[in-house]
Amino acid sequence: MRLTKKTHACIRLEKDGQTLVIDPGTFSEQDAAIGADVILVTHEHLDHFNEDRLRAAMEANPGAGIWTLRSVAEKISAAFPGRVHTVGHGDTFTAAGFDVQVHGELHAVIHPDIPRITNVGYLVDGSVFHPGDALTVPDHPVETLMLPVQAPWSKISEVIDYVREVKPRRAIDVHDALLTDLARPIYDRQIGELGGTDHGRLTPGETTDL
């Protein structure tokens, strides 16, 4: 598979001429989902879900489908009958040649006074795991962990402990649009030294072969 990092939480995975996109939200590029055969959305927050961009991608490719949790599916399913699929923890499916497992149920705690919403993570081809906005540990080995490196709901000790618990072969940063260039070397050093795995980041648009 080829992985392309888009801005913030969005990634594109390509293999055998097919494309899967996860979380093309408002912070990501306008065309982040265009050309996708499969679109996965982890939850309803705007930095992961942008209805207009999903509609544009679905209209651009009549064969494309969306897999997501109920709160997102309800917002867009009427416009695309039969093409928006609701999933939850424990589900598995195959789409455009990608095998996907669904892990997790709730968004990480932002503050005790803020109700938690649903959130799911996706393990693609038993290899690449994108947890959305949660520190979900799948019950399956992970080759490449898309690591939510900075968020209003996390601190760096939790990020480091998450990498240690998942034990991936590599961790690549996502959820990083709010992290300034001044702070990046601190995160790189601490996660790299303490996480116990190969840790790196890609600039938006940069690719790597997995």
LINJOLIN-V905732 format. One record per run of one state. SS is the DSSP state (H for helix, E for strand, C for the rest). FROM is the first residue (numbers start at 1). TO is the last residue. If there is no record, write none. Layout:
# LINJOLIN-V905732
ss:SS from:FROM to:TO
ss:SS from:FROM to:TO
This chain:
# LINJOLIN-V905732
ss:C from:1 to:1
ss:E from:2 to:5
ss:C from:6 to:10
ss:E from:11 to:15
ss:C from:16 to:17
ss:E from:18 to:22
ss:C from:23 to:37
ss:E from:38 to:41
ss:C from:42 to:50
ss:H from:51 to:60
ss:C from:61 to:64
ss:E from:65 to:68
ss:C from:69 to:69
ss:H from:70 to:79
ss:C from:80 to:83
ss:E from:84 to:86
ss:C from:87 to:91
ss:E from:92 to:95
ss:C from:96 to:97
ss:E from:98 to:103
ss:C from:104 to:105
ss:E from:106 to:106
ss:C from:107 to:117
ss:E from:118 to:118
ss:C from:119 to:120
ss:E from:121 to:124
ss:C from:125 to:127
ss:E from:128 to:130
ss:C from:131 to:143
ss:E from:144 to:148
ss:C from:149 to:155
ss:H from:156 to:166
ss:C from:167 to:169
ss:E from:170 to:174
ss:C from:175 to:180
ss:H from:181 to:194
ss:C from:195 to:197
ss:E from:198 to:200
ss:C from:201 to:206
ss:E from:207 to:209
ss:C from:210 to:210
